[in-house]
Amino acid sequence: MPTSDGENKDVVVKWFEQIKPKKTVDIGAGEGTYAKLIKDFSSIDSGFWTAIEAWAPYATEYKLIEHYDNIVIGDACYIDYRKINEGHSDLVIAGDVLEHMTKNESKELIKELMEHSDNLIISVPLLHLDQDAYKGNWFETHLDHWHFDEMKLELGSGLVEAIEGPTLGYFWWRKN
């Protein structure tokens, strides 16, 4: 579904305010959860936002143009991140999106994002939640599952903070 559980979303606002990004990329924008959250609850200027959304109908259905400065329609695994924000973003948010790809695709995407961003915030379900296509959107299918410690290891020495909730794990990685 194009939304996520509300658990610990305040952590994302806190981290955003610490990072103070000028350019943010929201991968798997869905209904615009993170852009709306930041713009509604952050005390700082939210800067320039790019949405990456694989399912084009969401851009219209959820009026993403009202929440983002730039919208890119495409599968996050096949985006040329050198062409987003001149190849560099201060922050990339991959919120509840990695479970919709295979573990290998996720790992490759994380490496790519680390090359083109100073900070990365990842949110993943920690419970194994089966989910099929939603309203014809096959990108909503859950293909793989991450464990909290597994993601911490994947992010390595750049991991700034990690929050383990009963449903979601949040991870903040920063380029060394």
VENJO-V56083 format. One record per backbone hydrogen bond with DSSP energy under -0.5 kcal/mol. CO is the residue of the C=O (numbers start at 1). NH is the residue of the N-H. If there is no record, write none. Layout:
BEGIN
((CO | NH) (CO | NH))
END
This chain:
BEGIN
((2 | 31) (6 | 9) (8 | 11) (8 | 12) (9 | 12) (9 | 13) (10 | 14) (11 | 15) (12 | 16) (13 | 17) (14 | 18) (15 | 19) (16 | 20) (22 | 48) (23 | 90) (23 | 91) (24 | 50) (25 | 27) (25 | 93) (26 | 29) (26 | 52) (27 | 95) (29 | 32) (29 | 33) (32 | 36) (33 | 37) (34 | 38) (35 | 39) (36 | 40) (37 | 41) (38 | 42) (48 | 24) (49 | 69) (49 | 70) (50 | 26) (51 | 53) (51 | 72) (52 | 28) (52 | 29) (53 | 74) (54 | 56) (55 | 58) (55 | 59) (56 | 59) (56 | 60) (57 | 61) (58 | 62) (59 | 64) (59 | 65) (60 | 63) (63 | 66) (64 | 67) (64 | 68) (70 | 51) (71 | 73) (72 | 53) (72 | 74) (75 | 78) (76 | 79) (79 | 81) (80 | 83) (81 | 84) (83 | 85) (84 | 87) (85 | 88) (89 | 118) (90 | 119) (91 | 25) (92 | 94) (92 | 121) (93 | 27) (93 | 95) (94 | 96) (94 | 123) (97 | 100) (98 | 101) (99 | 143) (99 | 144) (102 | 106) (103 | 107) (104 | 108) (105 | 109) (106 | 110) (107 | 111) (108 | 112) (109 | 113) (110 | 114) (111 | 115) (112 | 116) (116 | 89) (118 | 175) (119 | 92) (120 | 122) (120 | 173) (121 | 94) (122 | 171) (123 | 96) (123 | 97) (124 | 169) (125 | 146) (127 | 129) (128 | 130) (131 | 142) (133 | 135) (134 | 137) (136 | 138) (137 | 134) (137 | 140) (138 | 141) (141 | 143) (147 | 151) (148 | 152) (149 | 153) (150 | 154) (151 | 155) (152 | 156) (155 | 158) (156 | 159) (158 | 174) (161 | 172) (163 | 165) (163 | 170) (167 | 126) (167 | 127) (168 | 165) (169 | 124) (170 | 163) (171 | 122) (171 | 173) (172 | 160) (172 | 161) (173 | 120))
END
